[in-house]
Amino acid sequence: MKRNLILPIAVAVLMLASEVAWAADVSFSGQFRPRYNVVNDAKDASNADKYFDTRVRLNAKANVNANTEVFVQFQSVGQWGTADADTSGTRVQQGGSIGNEQAHDTLNDVGFHQAFVTLKNFYGKGVDAKIGRQEIVLDGHRLFGHTGWTQGAATQDAIRLTHAGGNHTLQYIYIENFNGGSKSTHGNADDATHVFHAATQGVMGGALSGLFAIHDDNSGAGGSTSALDDGTVWYTAGARQKGKAGGLDYRVEFYHQFGDGTIAANDLNSGIKANYTSLNDTSGSVDRDATMFGIRVGKTFKNAQGSPSITLWYDRLSGTDDDDISGNDFGGFDTMYDTGHKFYGFMDMYLNRQNLGTAGMGLEDIAIKLKTSPSPGWTFKADMHWFSTETDMDGANSTLVAANTLLNDATSQSNSLGSELDLTLAHKYDANTKIQMGFSRYWTSDTFSLLNGAGSQGTTSNDDSDWFYVQADTKF
């Protein structure tokens, strides 16, 4: 009798949900994205790591009224078949007995990825206010992006005020990175970022944007100096121009960072850090002086079969050098909230936002990118990167090279960090699903191996590495 009631009850619940959604103008969407990975790391003694990881999302958007909109996005990510001790998975073996018991859902791993309210035309001032956890994306994900390739992606707890009119857009964004205060202590150990952004369309065949960001970190890094305990305030200012001219696609951008760099310098290699006098007493602080420059030029041959395109690419992110040390400056560019996977190779060797995976020596990336459509619904891409340190490593008398305890000696080192090839094949399976596969290979160098703590030259941590994946991405 009870079983006979299950179907009518389920139908009634679905009908009620549909009526509520219709009345409140609620729409639902989602995503399911499993990915199979095979990773061969730089240690020739280790075997390939093979695993599935998955992203599952369910979105609800409610148009409450003409001026108010609410968006909620649930997300679950994890690896298949992970053991009990690994809390990153969504299904684990009960009791950890592999092969003897059925897998059970034992983890509460679903949470809010995004949850925000949008107040349109806030108090009649021509400004939209978006308040809550949200993805912050500016200027093609360069310094502010959602890092969408990772299954978890990135969101920020933020307030975003946007004014759009004519061909321009003005924005102010407040991001709460960390709140260390409490009701009992009323402390002010906060870490926050203020962003001012402006964009204008119709400039030189495209769009011109400018950015000014204030990073105010009072979270307290600790250390032996008063400068470290006082926190740090530093700034990022720059501009980006993107458009089309003379049949070419182009992008040019430049950013400069200044302000306090004491805490950043304190995170450098111990040998380099010892050369900063102000890190070893209370006499002063290290200043931040870093730059980022990027240029891209591409050409698409629309009349040729497959509409092939070729893009030439150069990025330069400054690092710390001898002049910085002698001038008591920190020269490493901080990529902030970037999505480095989009820019510096798909194997993600350079995602450390402050030291870039180069121990603070900066990064130069020269790349050539090819793209074509061999048949309708299919896209093939091939990217080749050549990486090197921005800081000159060539010179036996270099203070920086001699002081870097990651290097095996004080002799000259090559600037080369190695090279990477990324191959991608994507197929639009249907209107909702895209199937994609890729292969990447990284040819390493002694300098890359040493700067990443792999040990002396010629060790087993100095091998090349590979990555292969197959992914299905369904959105509904």
PAFIPA-460976 format. One record per residue: x, y, z of N, C-alpha, C in turn. Coordinates in steps of 0.1 Angstrom, whole numbers, plus 5000, padded with zeros to 4 digits. Example, Ala and Ser with C-alpha at 12.3 -4.5 7.8 and 13.67 -1.06 7.14 Angstrom:
PAFIPA-460976
513249435078512349555078513249675078;512849785071513749895071512950005079;
***
This chain:
PAFIPA-460976
500849885000500050005000500950135000;501950125009502850245009503550264996;503950154990504650164977503850224966;502550204967501650254957501450404958;501850464970501650604972502950684968;504050614965505250684962505150764949;504550704938504450764925503550884926;502350874932501550994932502151114940;502851074951503451184960504551254952;505351174945506451224937505951324926;504851284919504251364909503651494915;503051484927502551604933503651694937;504751644942505851734946506451804934;506551734922507151794910506151904905;504851874906503851974901503852094910;504052074923504052194932505352274930;506452204927507752274925507552354912;506952304902506852364889505952494891;504852484899503952594901504652704908;505452674918506252774926507252834917;507952764909508952814900508252914889;507152874884506452954875505953084881;505453074894504953194900506153294903;507253244907508353334911509353364899;509053304887509953324876511253264879;511353144882512553074886512952984874;514252984870514752894860515852814865;516052694860517052604865517952564853;519252544856520252494847521352424854;522252364847523352294854524452244844;525352164850526452124843526951984849;527351894840528051774844529251754836;530451754842531751754835532751654841;532651524836533751434840534951444831;536151414837537351424830538251314834;538851234824539751134827541151184824;542051174834543451224833544451114834;545551124826546751044828547951134829;548651134840549651234843550951154845;552051194838553351144840554251254845;554651254857555351364863556851364859;557651454864559051474860559951374867;559451284875560251184882560251054874;561451014868561450904859561250774867;561350774880561150654888559650624891;558750724889557350704892556550664880;555450594883554450554873553450664870;552750644859551750744855550550734865;549950854868548850864877547550874868;546650784870545450784862544250794871;543350894867542250924876541150994869;539850984874538751064869538451174880;538151294875537551394884536351444877;535451504885534151544880533751674887;533051754879532251874884530851854881;529951874891528551874890527952004895;527152074887526552204891525052204889;524352264898522952294896522652434899;522052514890521852654891520352684892;520052784900518752834901518752994901;518053044891517953194890516553234891;516353334901515053384904514953534900;514053564891513753704888512653744898;513053794910512053824920511053934916;511654044910510854144904511654214894;511154334889511854404878513254454883;513454464896514654524901515554434909;515154314911515854224920515954084914;517154034914517453894908518353824918;518053694920518853604929519453494921;520653464923521353344916522053264926;521753134926522353034935522952924926;524152884929524852774922525452674931;524852554931525452444939526452374931;527552324938528652254931529152144940;529452034933530151924939531351884930;532551864935533651824928534351714935;535151624928535851524935536451424925;537251324930537751214922536951094925;536951014915536150884916536950784924;536250714932536750594940537850624949;537850754955538950784964538750714978;539850694985539850614997539250705008;538850635020538250705031539050825036;540350815036541250925041541251045032;540851025020540851135010539451195009;539351315015537951375016537651455003;538451444993538151514980537151444971;536851314974536051234966534551244969;533651204960532251204963531751064967;532450964964532050824968533250754973;533150684984534250614990533850474994;534850394996534650255001534250255016;533150195019532750195033533750105041;534350155051535350085059536650075052;536750125040538050115033538449985028;537549885027537849755023537549745007;538649765000538549774985538149634980;537049634972536549514965535649434973;535549454986534649374995533349434998;533249564997531949635000531549734990;530349754989529849854979530149994983;530450084973530750224976529450294981;529650384991528550454997528850604997;527850684996527950834997528150865012;529350895016529650925030530151065032;530251145021530751285023529651385019;529651485028528751605025529551705017;529651685004530551764996529951854987;528651884989527951984980527852114988;528152224981528152354987527852464977;527752584982527452704973528752744966;528752734953529852794945529652944942;528352974939527953114938526653134945;526453244951525153284957525153434959;524353504950524353644951523053704947;522853824951521653904947522054024939;521354054928521554164920520454264921;520754384926519854494927520054594916;519054594906519254674894518854814897;519554904890519255054891519155094906;520155054914520255074928519855214932;518755234939518255364944518155464933;517955414920517755504909518955574905;520155524908521455584904522055534892;521355444884521955394872523055294875;523055234887524155134891523455004895;524054894890523554764894524554714905;523954664916524754614927524654464928;525754394927525754244928526454214941;525754144951526254124964526253984967;527453924971527453784975528653714969;528653584970529753504964529553494949;530553524941530453544927531753524920;531753494907532853494898533253634894;534553674896535053804892535953784880;535453834868536153814856536353954850;537553994847537854124841538954104830;538754164818539754174808540254034804;539353954800539853814795540553734805;540253744818540753664829542253694832;542753804828544253824829544653834844;544053924852544353934866543253894875;542053894869540853854877540053754868;540053634872539353524865538853414874;538053334868537353224876538153084875;539253084868540052964866539152844863;538352854853537252764850537752624846;538952604842539452474838539452384850;539952434862539952344874538452314877;538252194882536852144885536252234895;536952274905536352364916536152504911;537052554902536952694897537152784909;536952914907537253014917536153124918;535653154930534753254932535253344944;534653464945535053554956533853604963;534053634976532953694984533153844981;532153904974532354044969531154124968;531354254966530254354963530754414950;529854414940530254464927529254574922;529654694920528854804915529154834901;528154824892528454844878527554954872;528155044865527355144857527755124842;526755104834526955094820526055194812;526655264803525955364795526655394782;525955394771526555414758527655314755;528855354753529955264750530955244761;530555284773531455264784530855194796;531755134804531355064816532255104827;531655134839532455164851532155074862;533155024869532954924880533754954892;533154924904533954924916533654784922;534654714927534554584932535254574946;534554524956535154504969535254354971;536454294974536554154976537054134990;536354054998536754015011537553885010;538853895011539753785010539753695023;539853775034540053705047539553795058;538753745067538253825078538753755091;539753805097540353745109539853795122;538853895122538353945134537353845140;536953875153535953795160535153875168;533953825172533053905181533653935194;534553845199535153855212536253955213;537153945202538354035202538154165193;537154165184536854275176538154315168;538954215164540154235157539954285143;541054345137540954395124542054325115;542054195116542954115108542454085095;542054185087541354155074542254165063;541854105052542654105039541554135028;541654255022540654295012541254355000;540554354989540954414976539854504971;540254624967539354724961539854734947;538854724937539154734923538354844916;538954924909538255024901538554994886;537554974878537754924864536855014855;537455044843536655124833536955064820;535955054811536155004798535355084788;535955114776535355194766535455114752;534255094746534255034733534455124722;534855074710535055154698536355234698;537455174704538755244704539655154696;540255204685541255134677540754994673;539454994669538854864664538554774675;538454814687538154724698537754794711;538354754722537954804735539254834743;539154954750540254994759539754984773;540554924782540154914796541254954805;540955014816541955054826541554994840;542554964848542354904861543254964871;542654984883543455024895542954944907;543854864913543454774924544354814936;543654804948544354824961544154704969;545354644972545354524980545754554994;544754555004545054595018545054465027;546254425030546354305038546854335052;545854315062546154335076546054205083;546154095076545953965082547053915091;548153985090549253955100550053835095;551253865089552053755084553053715094;553253785105554253745115555653775110;556553745117557953765113558753845124;559953875121560853935131560854085131;560154145121560254295120558954355122;558954485126557654555127556954575114;557754585103557154605090556254485086;556754365090555854245087554654245095;554754285108553554285117552554385113;552954495107552054605103551154575091;551354465085550554435073551154505061;550454505050550954555037549854615029;550054725022549154785012549954794999;549454744988550154754975549054774964;549554824953548654874942549054804929;548054794921548254744907547454844898;548154904888547554994878548054954864;547054964855547454924841546254934832;546554904819545554914808545654804798;544654784791544554674781543854724769;544354694757543754734745543654604736;542454574732542154454724541254494712;541554444700540754474689541254414676;540754474665541154424651541654544643;542754524636543354634627544054564616;543754614604544454564592544354414590;543154354594542954214592543654134603;544154194613544854124624544054134637;544054034645543554044659544754074668;544554164677545654204686545154224700;546154214709545954254723547254304729;547254414735548354474742547954514756;548754484766548454514780549654534788;549554624798550754654807550154694821;550854634831550454664845551654684853;551554774862552654804872552154794886;552954734894552654714908553654784917;553154854927553954934936553354934950;554054984960553554984974554454894982;553954844992554754765002554954624996;556254574997556554434993557254355003;557154395016557854335027557454185028;556154165030555654025032556053935020;555853995008556253914996557753874996;558553974999560053944999560353845010;559553845021559853745032559453605027;558753585017558353455011559453405001;560453474998561453434989562353324995;563153264986564153174991565053235002;565353145012566053195024567353265021;568053215010569353275007569153415001;568153434993567953564987567353654998;566553605006565853685016566953745026;568053675028569053725037569753845032;569653875019570253995014569454125016;568254115020567354235023567654275037;568354385039568654435053567454455061;566354505055565254545064564454425068;564654305062564054185067564754125079;565854185083566654125094566754225105;566154335104566054435115564754515114;564554615121563354695121563554835115;564554845106564954975100563955025089;563154935083562354985072561654865065;561154885053560354785046560854775032;560454665026560854645012559754705003;560054774992559154834983558854734972;557654734967557254654956557354734943;558054674933558254744920558354634909;557154604903557054494894556154534882;556354464871555654494859555254374852;554154384844553754274835553454344821;553954274810553654324797553254204788;552254224780551854114772551354164758;551654094748551254134734550854004726;549854014719549353904711548953954697;549353894686548953924673548553804665;547353804659546853684653546253714639;546153614631545553624618544753504615;543453524611542553414607542353424592;542553304585542353294571540953244568;539953324568538553284567538253214554;538953254543538553194530539253064528;540153024536540852894535540052784541;540252654537539552544543539852534558;538852524566539052504580539252634587;539252754580539452884586540652884596;541852844592542952834601543352974606;543952974618544453094624545853064630;546653174630547953164637548153284646;548653264658548853374668550253364673;550853484674552153504680551953564693;552653524703552353554717553653584725;553653694733554753724742554253774755;554653714766554353764779555553784787;555653894795556853914804556353954817;556653884827556353914841557653924849;557854044855559154074861559453984873;560753964875561153894887562153984895;562653924906563553994915564953974909;565754084908567154074904568154144913;569354154909570454214918570054364921;569554434911569254574913568154584923;567154494923566054504933566654484947;567554384948568054354962568854474967;569754534958570554644963569654764966;568554774959567654894961566554864971;566654744977565654704987564254704982;564154644969562854634962562554484960;561154464959560754324955560154344941;560754264932560454284917559554174911;559054084919558153974914556754024911;556254004899554854044896553953944902;552853994908551853914914550653904905;550353784900549253774890547853774896;547753794909546553824916545553704915;544353734909543253634908543253584894;544353554888544353524874543953374872;543753344860543553204856544753164847;545853134853547053104846547052994836;546052894838545952784828545652834814;544952944813544653004800545853064793;546853104801547953184795549253104794;549653034805551052984806551152834805;550552784795550652634793549552554801;549052454794547952384800548452284811;549752264813550152174823550352244837;550052374837549952454849551252454858;552352474851553652484858553852614865;553052714861553352854866552052924871;551452854881550252904887550552974901;551752974906551953044918551853194916;550853264922550553394918551653494921;552453464931553553564935554853524930;555253404930556653364926556553274913;555353254908555153194894555753064892;556152994903556852864901558252874896;558853004897560253024893561053084905;560553064917561253114929561553264929;560553334923560653474923561553534911;561953454902562753504891562053554879;560653564880559853614869559653514858;558953554848558653454837558553534824;559153474813558953514799558453394792;557353424784556653314776556553364762;557253294753557153314739556353194733;555253224726554453114721553953134707;553653024700552953034687551752934688;550552984684549352904685548652894672;548252774669547552734657546152684660;545252714651543852674653543252644640;542452544638541752514626540552424629;539552424619538352344620538452244609;538952114611539052014601537751974594;536651984602535351954596534252024605;533052044601532052114609531852044623;531952124633531752074647533052034653;534152034646535451994652536452104652;537252114662538252224663539552154668;540652194662541952144666542852264669;543552254680544452354684545852304687;546852374684548252334688548952464693;549452454705550152564711551552524715;552552604712553952574716554452694724;554952664736555552764745556952744747;557752854748559152854753559252944765;559552884776559552954789561052984793;561153104800562453134806562253234817;563253244826563153344837563353484831;562653574837562853714833564153774839;564453724851565753764858566853694851;567953764848569153704841569853614851;569853484847570553384855571953364851;572453424840573753404835574753504841;575653454849576653534855577153474868;578353424869578853354881578953454892;579053584889579153684900577853744904;576753694899575453734903575153714918;574753814925574453794939573253704940;572253724931571053654932571253504930;572053464920572353324917573153264929;574053344934574953284944574153264957;573153354959572353354972571253254971;570853204960569653114958570052974963;569552934974569952804980569252684973;568352714963567752614955568752564944;569652654941570652614930571752544936;572352454928573352364934574752424936;574952544930576252614932576052754928;577152834928577052984925577453004911;577552904903577952924889576752974880;577053004868576053054859574952944857;573752994855572552904852571952954839;571352864832570652904820569352974823;568853074815567553134818566453044814;566752944805565652854800564952774811;563652774811562852694820562252574813;562452564800561952454792560852494783;560152404776559152434766557952334768;556852374762555652294764554852294751;554352174747553452154736552052114741;551052184737549652154740548852134728;548252014727547451974716545951954721;544952004714543651994718542751964706;541851864708540851834698539451834705;538551924700537251934706536151914695;535051844700533951814691532651854697;531851934690530551974695529551854692;529351764702528651644701527151674697;526551764705525251814702525151954708;523852004709523652144713524152164727;524152054735524452074750525752014754;526351924746527551854750528751874741;529851904747531151914739532151804745;532651724736533751624740535051684736;536051674745537351734743538451644748;539451634740540651554745541951634742;542951614750544151684748545351614753;546551654747547851594751548751704753;549551704764550551804766551851744770;552951794766554251754770555151864774;555851854785556751954790558151904790;559051974782560451944782561152034792;561551974803562052054814563552094811;564052174821565452214820566052204834;567352214835568052204848567552324857;567452444851567052554859565652544865;564752494857563352474862563352364873;564052264871564152154881564752204894;565752284894566452334906565652444913;565052534905564252644911562952584918;562552474914561352414920561652304930;562952314935563352224946563552084943;563852054930563951904927565351854931;566251944934567551894938568651924928;569751854929570951874920570651834906;571451894897571251854883571451704880;570651654872570851514868570151414877;569351464887568551374896567351314889;566651224895565551164889564351254888;564451374894563351474893563551564882;564351534873564751624862564351564848;563251494848562751434836561651514829;561251484817560151554811558851494816;557751564813556451514819555351524808;554351444810553251434800551851444807;550851484800549451484805548551454793;547651364796546551334786545251334793;544251384786542851384792541851374781;540651324786539451314778538351374787;537551464781536451524789535151544782;534051524789532751544783532151654792;531651754785531051874792529651894787;528651864796527251874793526651984801;525952084794525252194801523852184797;522952214807521552204805520752314812;
***
